[in-house]
């Protein structure tokens, strides 16, 4: 299951990439005396468009076979086994999942509405003690 980004999080990278690509192509066509900084426009455009496609394909989180993985283009993707989670904290910007040795912050303002509901359902199903999860009140009220 993929937890998807909001569209307003992904599409600015496409717009910026296209802007830098058009500017780079304009510089290549217009300027006969090219210098190395002129190629940086094209490189920036390619990087932004690559970032857009990476986020579009991989999205924010992937939940499968008992693990949750945060997909990031740079660095190493963070992965936590869901059965090892012993604490879920609700913060102003989202949730923090903690195990004995790892911590993962999930920013809910980046997540699409339907995906946020799916994420909450997965986190609720972890069967943690009521003092270890923010979802305990939801279970008692249901």
Protein Blocks (a to p, Z undefined) as FASTA:
>chain_A
ZZdddfklmmmmmmmmmmmmmmmmmmmmmpmbdcfklmmmmmmmmmmmmmmmmmmmnomb
dceehiacdddfehjdddddfklpcbdcddfklccdddfkbccdddfklpcfklmmmmmm
mmmmnopafklccklmmmmmZZ
